[in-house]
Structures are given as C-alpha cells and as structure tokens.
Amino acid sequence: MVDKLHYCSGCQQYTMHDKCPKCGTETHIPKPPKFSLVDKYGAYRREVKKKKLIEKGLY
Ligand SMILES: [Zn+2]
C-alpha cells in the first residue's frame, strides 16, 4: 500500500511514484504548509493585542 503522496516539481502534479511517470523527474514528498500555523499564531497575537486595547479603552 502506498500511503505517501509525492509531488513532481516538473509537472507540478501529485503522484504516487518515486519518479514521475510522465517526465521521469524524481518526485519529493511535499512539506506540510507552514503558513497556516503562522497565521494561527498571528490571529492569536492580534486577539491579545485587541484585548489589551479594549482594557485601555482604546478599541
Ligand atoms: Zn513530472
């Protein structure tokens, strides 16, 4: 069973193979997106900032 999805940077397509069946380029396992995590913390920081502004009566 193949459970890992590979990505061909040549075709910009996902494949189950170590090598792209279309162009023969070695595929790699894409890294999980990090921006969602960063955005999550960014939203948290904004929320904290907002609360501080509310406390000071500036919001
Ligand atoms: Zn390819």
N, CA, C, O and the ligand as a Tripos MOL2 file, in Angstrom:
@<TRIPOS>MOLECULE
protein
  237   235    60     0     0
PROTEIN
NO_CHARGES

@<TRIPOS>ATOM
      1 N           0.8410   -1.2060    0.0000 N.3       1 MET1
      2 CA          0.0000    0.0000    0.0000 C.3       1 MET1
      3 C           0.8720    1.2510    0.0000 C.2       1 MET1
      4 O           1.7850    1.3880    0.8150 O.2       1 MET1
      5 N           0.5850    2.1350   -0.9020 N.am      2 VAL2
      6 CA          1.3130    3.4030   -0.9840 C.3       2 VAL2
      7 C           0.5030    4.4600   -0.2440 C.2       2 VAL2
      8 O          -0.6270    4.7740   -0.6160 O.2       2 VAL2
      9 N           1.0930    4.9890    0.7880 N.am      3 ASP3
     10 CA          0.3380    5.9680    1.5710 C.3       3 ASP3
     11 C           0.9400    7.3630    1.4750 C.2       3 ASP3
     12 O           0.3970    8.3280    2.0140 O.2       3 ASP3
     13 N           2.0750    7.4550    0.7780 N.am      4 LYS4
     14 CA          2.7170    8.7590    0.6830 C.3       4 LYS4
     15 C           2.5180    9.3610   -0.7020 C.2       4 LYS4
     16 O           2.7300    8.7150   -1.7280 O.2       4 LYS4
     17 N           2.1170   10.5750   -0.6910 N.am      5 LEU5
     18 CA          1.8830   11.2910   -1.9240 C.3       5 LEU5
     19 C           3.1510   12.0560   -2.2870 C.2       5 LEU5
     20 O           3.6920   12.8120   -1.4790 O.2       5 LEU5
     21 N           3.6100   11.8480   -3.5020 N.am      6 HIS6
     22 CA          4.7930   12.5430   -3.9730 C.3       6 HIS6
     23 C           4.3740   13.6600   -4.9130 C.2       6 HIS6
     24 O           3.2790   13.6750   -5.4760 O.2       6 HIS6
     25 N           5.2990   14.5870   -5.0500 N.am      7 TYR7
     26 CA          4.9980   15.7290   -5.8990 C.3       7 TYR7
     27 C           6.0900   15.9090   -6.9350 C.2       7 TYR7
     28 O           7.2770   15.9280   -6.6090 O.2       7 TYR7
     29 N           5.6820   16.0410   -8.1770 N.am      8 CYS8
     30 CA          6.6280   16.2960   -9.2560 C.3       8 CYS8
     31 C           6.6990   17.7970   -9.4940 C.2       8 CYS8
     32 O           5.7100   18.4280   -9.8680 O.2       8 CYS8
     33 N           7.8790   18.3580   -9.2720 N.am      9 SER9
     34 CA          8.0310   19.8050   -9.4680 C.3       9 SER9
     35 C           8.0820   20.1450  -10.9550 C.2       9 SER9
     36 O           7.8480   21.2880  -11.3470 O.2       9 SER9
     37 N           8.3930   19.1280  -11.7880 N.am     10 GLY10
     38 CA          8.4300   19.3540  -13.2270 C.3      10 GLY10
     39 C           7.0440   19.5550  -13.8000 C.2      10 GLY10
     40 O           6.7880   20.5140  -14.5280 O.2      10 GLY10
     41 N           6.1480   18.6320  -13.4600 N.am     11 CYS11
     42 CA          4.7680   18.7020  -13.9780 C.3      11 CYS11
     43 C           3.8620   19.4810  -13.0280 C.2      11 CYS11
     44 O           2.7380   19.8340  -13.3850 O.2      11 CYS11
     45 N           4.3490   19.7460  -11.8280 N.am     12 GLN12
     46 CA          3.5440   20.3690  -10.7820 C.3      12 GLN12
     47 C           2.2750   19.5600  -10.5490 C.2      12 GLN12
     48 O           1.1550   20.0710  -10.5240 O.2      12 GLN12
     49 N           2.5240   18.2610  -10.3810 N.am     13 GLN13
     50 CA          1.4070   17.3500  -10.1510 C.3      13 GLN13
     51 C           1.7750   16.3530   -9.0710 C.2      13 GLN13
     52 O           2.9510   16.0580   -8.8560 O.2      13 GLN13
     53 N           0.7740   15.8440   -8.4030 N.am     14 TYR14
     54 CA          0.9780   14.8250   -7.3880 C.3      14 TYR14
     55 C           0.9430   13.4500   -8.0300 C.2      14 TYR14
     56 O           0.1870   13.1960   -8.9680 O.2      14 TYR14
     57 N           1.7810   12.5710   -7.4990 N.am     15 THR15
     58 CA          1.8310   11.2070   -7.9950 C.3      15 THR15
     59 C           2.1550   10.2750   -6.8420 C.2      15 THR15
     60 O           2.6210   10.7130   -5.7910 O.2      15 THR15
     61 N           1.9090    9.0040   -7.0400 N.am     16 MET16
     62 CA          2.2170    8.0120   -6.0070 C.3      16 MET16
     63 C           3.6180    7.4410   -6.1880 C.2      16 MET16
     64 O           4.0720    6.6490   -5.3620 O.2      16 MET16
     65 N           4.3030    7.8280   -7.2510 N.am     17 HIS17
     66 CA          5.5640    7.1950   -7.6090 C.3      17 HIS17
     67 C           6.7750    8.0200   -7.1630 C.2      17 HIS17
     68 O           6.7080    9.2390   -7.0120 O.2      17 HIS17
     69 N           7.8850    7.3000   -6.9600 N.am     18 ASP18
     70 CA          9.1400    7.9710   -6.6020 C.3      18 ASP18
     71 C           9.6650    8.8000   -7.7600 C.2      18 ASP18
     72 O          10.3090    9.8330   -7.5810 O.2      18 ASP18
     73 N           9.3650    8.3070   -8.9560 N.am     19 LYS19
     74 CA          9.7270    9.0620  -10.1520 C.3      19 LYS19
     75 C           8.4650    9.3760  -10.9270 C.2      19 LYS19
     76 O           7.5590    8.5480  -11.0260 O.2      19 LYS19
     77 N           8.4150   10.5580  -11.4640 N.am     20 CYS20
     78 CA          7.2330   10.9740  -12.1950 C.3      20 CYS20
     79 C           7.0410   10.0790  -13.4210 C.2      20 CYS20
     80 O           7.9490    9.9610  -14.2450 O.2      20 CYS20
     81 N           5.8720    9.4490  -13.5510 N.am     21 PRO21
     82 CA          5.6170    8.5900  -14.7110 C.3      21 PRO21
     83 C           5.5250    9.3730  -16.0200 C.2      21 PRO21
     84 O           5.6120    8.7920  -17.1010 O.2      21 PRO21
     85 N           5.3520   10.6590  -15.9240 N.am     22 LYS22
     86 CA          5.2040   11.4790  -17.1320 C.3      22 LYS22
     87 C           6.5430   11.9860  -17.6520 C.2      22 LYS22
     88 O           6.8670   11.8120  -18.8270 O.2      22 LYS22
     89 N           7.3290   12.6230  -16.7610 N.am     23 CYS23
     90 CA          8.5670   13.2550  -17.2180 C.3      23 CYS23
     91 C           9.8200   12.5780  -16.6610 C.2      23 CYS23
     92 O          10.9280   12.8920  -17.0960 O.2      23 CYS23
     93 N           9.6680   11.6560  -15.7080 N.am     24 GLY24
     94 CA         10.8200   10.9240  -15.1890 C.3      24 GLY24
     95 C          11.5870   11.6650  -14.1060 C.2      24 GLY24
     96 O          12.5960   11.1640  -13.6090 O.2      24 GLY24
     97 N          11.1290   12.8330  -13.7400 N.am     25 THR25
     98 CA         11.7740   13.5970  -12.6770 C.3      25 THR25
     99 C          11.5390   12.9110  -11.3330 C.2      25 THR25
    100 O          10.4510   12.4000  -11.0680 O.2      25 THR25
    101 N          12.5630   12.9070  -10.4970 N.am     26 GLU26
    102 CA         12.3890   12.3570   -9.1610 C.3      26 GLU26
    103 C          11.4350   13.2370   -8.3700 C.2      26 GLU26
    104 O          11.6090   14.4520   -8.2770 O.2      26 GLU26
    105 N          10.4460   12.6040   -7.8140 N.am     27 THR27
    106 CA          9.4470   13.3660   -7.0610 C.3      27 THR27
    107 C           9.8670   13.4580   -5.5970 C.2      27 THR27
    108 O          10.7200   12.7020   -5.1320 O.2      27 THR27
    109 N           9.2750   14.3670   -4.9060 N.am     28 HIS28
    110 CA          9.5530   14.5110   -3.4760 C.3      28 HIS28
    111 C           8.2450   14.6100   -2.7150 C.2      28 HIS28
    112 O           7.1930   14.9340   -3.2670 O.2      28 HIS28
    113 N           8.3520   14.3170   -1.4200 N.am     29 ILE29
    114 CA          7.1670   14.4270   -0.5760 C.3      29 ILE29
    115 C           7.0190   15.8800   -0.1500 C.2      29 ILE29
    116 O           7.9140   16.4410    0.4820 O.2      29 ILE29
    117 N           5.9040   16.4820   -0.4910 N.am     30 PRO30
    118 CA          5.7400   17.9050   -0.1700 C.3      30 PRO30
    119 C           5.6930   18.1350    1.3280 C.2      30 PRO30
    120 O           5.1110   17.3520    2.0780 O.2      30 PRO30
    121 N           6.3120   19.2150    1.7460 N.am     31 LYS31
    122 CA          6.2940   19.5750    3.1640 C.3      31 LYS31
    123 C           4.9220   20.1300    3.5200 C.2      31 LYS31
    124 O           4.2660   20.7740    2.7020 O.2      31 LYS31
    125 N           4.5130   19.8790    4.7190 N.am     32 PRO32
    126 CA          3.2210   20.4470    5.1320 C.3      32 PRO32
    127 C           3.2880   21.9580    5.1500 C.2      32 PRO32
    128 O           4.3030   22.5270    5.5520 O.2      32 PRO32
    129 N           2.2450   22.6050    4.7290 N.am     33 PRO33
    130 CA          2.2600   24.0710    4.6900 C.3      33 PRO33
    131 C           2.4290   24.6560    6.0810 C.2      33 PRO33
    132 O           1.7890   24.2250    7.0400 O.2      33 PRO33
    133 N           3.2970   25.6350    6.1660 N.am     34 LYS34
    134 CA          3.5750   26.2500    7.4700 C.3      34 LYS34
    135 C           2.7990   27.5460    7.6710 C.2      34 LYS34
    136 O           2.6340   28.0180    8.7960 O.2      34 LYS34
    137 N           2.3370   28.1010    6.5890 N.am     35 PHE35
    138 CA          1.7080   29.4180    6.7000 C.3      35 PHE35
    139 C           0.4460   29.3830    7.5440 C.2      35 PHE35
    140 O           0.0870   30.3720    8.1840 O.2      35 PHE35
    141 N          -0.2400   28.2140    7.5400 N.am     36 SER36
    142 CA         -1.4740   28.1220    8.3150 C.3      36 SER36
    143 C          -1.1750   28.2430    9.8060 C.2      36 SER36
    144 O          -1.9310   28.8510   10.5620 O.2      36 SER36
    145 N          -0.0390   27.6420   10.2130 N.am     37 LEU37
    146 CA          0.3600   27.6940   11.6210 C.3      37 LEU37
    147 C           0.7570   29.1180   11.9980 C.2      37 LEU37
    148 O           0.3780   29.6300   13.0520 O.2      37 LEU37
    149 N           1.5240   29.7390   11.1200 N.am     38 VAL38
    150 CA          1.9630   31.1180   11.3480 C.3      38 VAL38
    151 C           0.7500   32.0320   11.4500 C.2      38 VAL38
    152 O           0.6730   32.8970   12.3220 O.2      38 VAL38
    153 N          -0.1840   31.8230   10.5480 N.am     39 ASP39
    154 CA         -1.3890   32.6390   10.5260 C.3      39 ASP39
    155 C          -2.1950   32.4500   11.8050 C.2      39 ASP39
    156 O          -2.7930   33.3880   12.3320 O.2      39 ASP39
    157 N          -2.1930   31.2060   12.2930 N.am     40 LYS40
    158 CA         -2.9120   30.8800   13.5220 C.3      40 LYS40
    159 C          -2.3490   31.6910   14.6900 C.2      40 LYS40
    160 O          -3.0920   32.2800   15.4760 O.2      40 LYS40
    161 N          -1.0220   31.7050   14.7820 N.am     41 TYR41
    162 CA         -0.3910   32.4660   15.8610 C.3      41 TYR41
    163 C          -0.5670   33.9600   15.6390 C.2      41 TYR41
    164 O          -0.6920   34.7290   16.5930 O.2      41 TYR41
    165 N          -0.5760   34.3600   14.3860 N.am     42 GLY42
    166 CA         -0.7790   35.7680   14.0690 C.3      42 GLY42
    167 C          -2.1490   36.2300   14.5260 C.2      42 GLY42
    168 O          -2.2990   37.3180   15.0810 O.2      42 GLY42
    169 N          -3.1400   35.3940   14.2870 N.am     43 ALA43
    170 CA         -4.5020   35.7050   14.7070 C.3      43 ALA43
    171 C          -4.5800   35.7610   16.2310 C.2      43 ALA43
    172 O          -5.2840   36.5940   16.8010 O.2      43 ALA43
    173 N          -3.8480   34.8630   16.8720 N.am     44 TYR44
    174 CA         -3.8200   34.8410   18.3430 C.3      44 TYR44
    175 C          -3.1960   36.1180   18.8850 C.2      44 TYR44
    176 O          -3.6880   36.7130   19.8440 O.2      44 TYR44
    177 N          -2.0860   36.5310   18.2410 N.am     45 ARG45
    178 CA         -1.4190   37.7570   18.6800 C.3      45 ARG45
    179 C          -2.3270   38.9790   18.4980 C.2      45 ARG45
    180 O          -2.3900   39.8690   19.3460 O.2      45 ARG45
    181 N          -3.0170   38.9850   17.3690 N.am     46 ARG46
    182 CA         -3.9280   40.1030   17.1090 C.3      46 ARG46
    183 C          -5.0320   40.1360   18.1610 C.2      46 ARG46
    184 O          -5.4530   41.2050   18.6020 O.2      46 ARG46
    185 N          -5.4880   38.9720   18.5500 N.am     47 GLU47
    186 CA         -6.5630   38.8710   19.5410 C.3      47 GLU47
    187 C          -6.0880   39.4050   20.8950 C.2      47 GLU47
    188 O          -6.8240   40.1070   21.5890 O.2      47 GLU47
    189 N          -4.8570   39.0650   21.2580 N.am     48 VAL48
    190 CA         -4.2780   39.5430   22.5230 C.3      48 VAL48
    191 C          -4.1350   41.0490   22.4910 C.2      48 VAL48
    192 O          -4.4580   41.7370   23.4600 O.2      48 VAL48
    193 N          -3.6520   41.5530   21.3780 N.am     49 LYS49
    194 CA         -3.4580   42.9870   21.2110 C.3      49 LYS49
    195 C          -4.8010   43.7210   21.3350 C.2      49 LYS49
    196 O          -4.9010   44.7730   21.9660 O.2      49 LYS49
    197 N          -5.8160   43.1350   20.7200 N.am     50 LYS50
    198 CA         -7.1600   43.7170   20.7480 C.3      50 LYS50
    199 C          -7.6810   43.8010   22.1880 C.2      50 LYS50
    200 O          -8.2600   44.8060   22.6000 O.2      50 LYS50
    201 N          -7.4590   42.7300   22.9290 N.am     51 LYS51
    202 CA         -7.9120   42.7020   24.3180 C.3      51 LYS51
    203 C          -7.2120   43.7690   25.1560 C.2      51 LYS51
    204 O          -7.8230   44.4070   26.0130 O.2      51 LYS51
    205 N          -5.9180   43.9480   24.8910 N.am     52 LYS52
    206 CA         -5.1690   44.9700   25.6270 C.3      52 LYS52
    207 C          -5.6830   46.3630   25.2880 C.2      52 LYS52
    208 O          -5.7660   47.2390   26.1490 O.2      52 LYS52
    209 N          -6.0190   46.5470   24.0420 N.am     53 LEU53
    210 CA         -6.5600   47.8340   23.6190 C.3      53 LEU53
    211 C          -7.9220   48.0740   24.2440 C.2      53 LEU53
    212 O          -8.2540   49.2000   24.6130 O.2      53 LEU53
    213 N          -8.7080   47.0170   24.3620 N.am     54 ILE54
    214 CA        -10.0230   47.1370   24.9880 C.3      54 ILE54
    215 C          -9.8690   47.4880   26.4620 C.2      54 ILE54
    216 O         -10.6110   48.3090   27.0010 O.2      54 ILE54
    217 N          -8.8890   46.8490   27.1040 N.am     55 GLU55
    218 CA         -8.6210   47.1350   28.5250 C.3      55 GLU55
    219 C          -8.2530   48.5960   28.7430 C.2      55 GLU55
    220 O          -8.6360   49.2150   29.7350 O.2      55 GLU55
    221 N          -7.5090   49.1210   27.7970 N.am     56 LYS56
    222 CA         -7.0790   50.5120   27.9130 C.3      56 LYS56
    223 C          -8.1400   51.4900   27.3940 C.2      56 LYS56
    224 O          -8.0060   52.7100   27.4960 O.2      56 LYS56
    225 N          -9.2060   50.8930   26.8310 N.am     57 GLY57
    226 CA        -10.2700   51.7380   26.3180 C.3      57 GLY57
    227 C          -9.9250   52.4160   25.0190 C.2      57 GLY57
    228 O         -10.4790   53.4610   24.6780 O.2      57 GLY57
    229 N          -8.9880   51.8030   24.2830 N.am     58 LEU58
    230 CA         -8.5550   52.4090   23.0250 C.3      58 LEU58
    231 C          -9.2010   51.7530   21.8150 C.2      58 LEU58
    232 O          -9.0530   52.2240   20.6870 O.2      58 LEU58
    233 N          -9.9180   50.6610   22.0600 N.am     59 TYR59
    234 CA        -10.5020   49.9720   20.9160 C.3      59 TYR59
    235 C         -11.9540   50.3630   20.7520 C.2      59 TYR59
    236 O         -12.6230   49.8840   19.8360 O.2      59 TYR59
    237 ZN          6.6800   15.0940  -13.9850 Zn       60 ZN60
@<TRIPOS>BOND
     1     1     2 1
     2     2     3 1
     3     3     4 2
     4     3     5 am
     5     5     6 1
     6     6     7 1
     7     7     8 2
     8     7     9 am
     9     9    10 1
    10    10    11 1
    11    11    12 2
    12    11    13 am
    13    13    14 1
    14    14    15 1
    15    15    16 2
    16    15    17 am
    17    17    18 1
    18    18    19 1
    19    19    20 2
    20    19    21 am
    21    21    22 1
    22    22    23 1
    23    23    24 2
    24    23    25 am
    25    25    26 1
    26    26    27 1
    27    27    28 2
    28    27    29 am
    29    29    30 1
    30    30    31 1
    31    31    32 2
    32    31    33 am
    33    33    34 1
    34    34    35 1
    35    35    36 2
    36    35    37 am
    37    37    38 1
    38    38    39 1
    39    39    40 2
    40    39    41 am
    41    41    42 1
    42    42    43 1
    43    43    44 2
    44    43    45 am
    45    45    46 1
    46    46    47 1
    47    47    48 2
    48    47    49 am
    49    49    50 1
    50    50    51 1
    51    51    52 2
    52    51    53 am
    53    53    54 1
    54    54    55 1
    55    55    56 2
    56    55    57 am
    57    57    58 1
    58    58    59 1
    59    59    60 2
    60    59    61 am
    61    61    62 1
    62    62    63 1
    63    63    64 2
    64    63    65 am
    65    65    66 1
    66    66    67 1
    67    67    68 2
    68    67    69 am
    69    69    70 1
    70    70    71 1
    71    71    72 2
    72    71    73 am
    73    73    74 1
    74    74    75 1
    75    75    76 2
    76    75    77 am
    77    77    78 1
    78    78    79 1
    79    79    80 2
    80    79    81 am
    81    81    82 1
    82    82    83 1
    83    83    84 2
    84    83    85 am
    85    85    86 1
    86    86    87 1
    87    87    88 2
    88    87    89 am
    89    89    90 1
    90    90    91 1
    91    91    92 2
    92    91    93 am
    93    93    94 1
    94    94    95 1
    95    95    96 2
    96    95    97 am
    97    97    98 1
    98    98    99 1
    99    99   100 2
   100    99   101 am
   101   101   102 1
   102   102   103 1
   103   103   104 2
   104   103   105 am
   105   105   106 1
   106   106   107 1
   107   107   108 2
   108   107   109 am
   109   109   110 1
   110   110   111 1
   111   111   112 2
   112   111   113 am
   113   113   114 1
   114   114   115 1
   115   115   116 2
   116   115   117 am
   117   117   118 1
   118   118   119 1
   119   119   120 2
   120   119   121 am
   121   121   122 1
   122   122   123 1
   123   123   124 2
   124   123   125 am
   125   125   126 1
   126   126   127 1
   127   127   128 2
   128   127   129 am
   129   129   130 1
   130   130   131 1
   131   131   132 2
   132   131   133 am
   133   133   134 1
   134   134   135 1
   135   135   136 2
   136   135   137 am
   137   137   138 1
   138   138   139 1
   139   139   140 2
   140   139   141 am
   141   141   142 1
   142   142   143 1
   143   143   144 2
   144   143   145 am
   145   145   146 1
   146   146   147 1
   147   147   148 2
   148   147   149 am
   149   149   150 1
   150   150   151 1
   151   151   152 2
   152   151   153 am
   153   153   154 1
   154   154   155 1
   155   155   156 2
   156   155   157 am
   157   157   158 1
   158   158   159 1
   159   159   160 2
   160   159   161 am
   161   161   162 1
   162   162   163 1
   163   163   164 2
   164   163   165 am
   165   165   166 1
   166   166   167 1
   167   167   168 2
   168   167   169 am
   169   169   170 1
   170   170   171 1
   171   171   172 2
   172   171   173 am
   173   173   174 1
   174   174   175 1
   175   175   176 2
   176   175   177 am
   177   177   178 1
   178   178   179 1
   179   179   180 2
   180   179   181 am
   181   181   182 1
   182   182   183 1
   183   183   184 2
   184   183   185 am
   185   185   186 1
   186   186   187 1
   187   187   188 2
   188   187   189 am
   189   189   190 1
   190   190   191 1
   191   191   192 2
   192   191   193 am
   193   193   194 1
   194   194   195 1
   195   195   196 2
   196   195   197 am
   197   197   198 1
   198   198   199 1
   199   199   200 2
   200   199   201 am
   201   201   202 1
   202   202   203 1
   203   203   204 2
   204   203   205 am
   205   205   206 1
   206   206   207 1
   207   207   208 2
   208   207   209 am
   209   209   210 1
   210   210   211 1
   211   211   212 2
   212   211   213 am
   213   213   214 1
   214   214   215 1
   215   215   216 2
   216   215   217 am
   217   217   218 1
   218   218   219 1
   219   219   220 2
   220   219   221 am
   221   221   222 1
   222   222   223 1
   223   223   224 2
   224   223   225 am
   225   225   226 1
   226   226   227 1
   227   227   228 2
   228   227   229 am
   229   229   230 1
   230   230   231 1
   231   231   232 2
   232   231   233 am
   233   233   234 1
   234   234   235 1
   235   235   236 2
@<TRIPOS>SUBSTRUCTURE
     1 MET1         2 RESIDUE 1 A MET
     2 VAL2         6 RESIDUE 1 A VAL
     3 ASP3        10 RESIDUE 1 A ASP
     4 LYS4        14 RESIDUE 1 A LYS
     5 LEU5        18 RESIDUE 1 A LEU
     6 HIS6        22 RESIDUE 1 A HIS
     7 TYR7        26 RESIDUE 1 A TYR
     8 CYS8        30 RESIDUE 1 A CYS
     9 SER9        34 RESIDUE 1 A SER
    10 GLY10       38 RESIDUE 1 A GLY
    11 CYS11       42 RESIDUE 1 A CYS
    12 GLN12       46 RESIDUE 1 A GLN
    13 GLN13       50 RESIDUE 1 A GLN
    14 TYR14       54 RESIDUE 1 A TYR
    15 THR15       58 RESIDUE 1 A THR
    16 MET16       62 RESIDUE 1 A MET
    17 HIS17       66 RESIDUE 1 A HIS
    18 ASP18       70 RESIDUE 1 A ASP
    19 LYS19       74 RESIDUE 1 A LYS
    20 CYS20       78 RESIDUE 1 A CYS
    21 PRO21       82 RESIDUE 1 A PRO
    22 LYS22       86 RESIDUE 1 A LYS
    23 CYS23       90 RESIDUE 1 A CYS
    24 GLY24       94 RESIDUE 1 A GLY
    25 THR25       98 RESIDUE 1 A THR
    26 GLU26      102 RESIDUE 1 A GLU
    27 THR27      106 RESIDUE 1 A THR
    28 HIS28      110 RESIDUE 1 A HIS
    29 ILE29      114 RESIDUE 1 A ILE
    30 PRO30      118 RESIDUE 1 A PRO
    31 LYS31      122 RESIDUE 1 A LYS
    32 PRO32      126 RESIDUE 1 A PRO
    33 PRO33      130 RESIDUE 1 A PRO
    34 LYS34      134 RESIDUE 1 A LYS
    35 PHE35      138 RESIDUE 1 A PHE
    36 SER36      142 RESIDUE 1 A SER
    37 LEU37      146 RESIDUE 1 A LEU
    38 VAL38      150 RESIDUE 1 A VAL
    39 ASP39      154 RESIDUE 1 A ASP
    40 LYS40      158 RESIDUE 1 A LYS
    41 TYR41      162 RESIDUE 1 A TYR
    42 GLY42      166 RESIDUE 1 A GLY
    43 ALA43      170 RESIDUE 1 A ALA
    44 TYR44      174 RESIDUE 1 A TYR
    45 ARG45      178 RESIDUE 1 A ARG
    46 ARG46      182 RESIDUE 1 A ARG
    47 GLU47      186 RESIDUE 1 A GLU
    48 VAL48      190 RESIDUE 1 A VAL
    49 LYS49      194 RESIDUE 1 A LYS
    50 LYS50      198 RESIDUE 1 A LYS
    51 LYS51      202 RESIDUE 1 A LYS
    52 LYS52      206 RESIDUE 1 A LYS
    53 LEU53      210 RESIDUE 1 A LEU
    54 ILE54      214 RESIDUE 1 A ILE
    55 GLU55      218 RESIDUE 1 A GLU
    56 LYS56      222 RESIDUE 1 A LYS
    57 GLY57      226 RESIDUE 1 A GLY
    58 LEU58      230 RESIDUE 1 A LEU
    59 TYR59      234 RESIDUE 1 A TYR
    60 ZN60       237 GROUP 0 **** ****
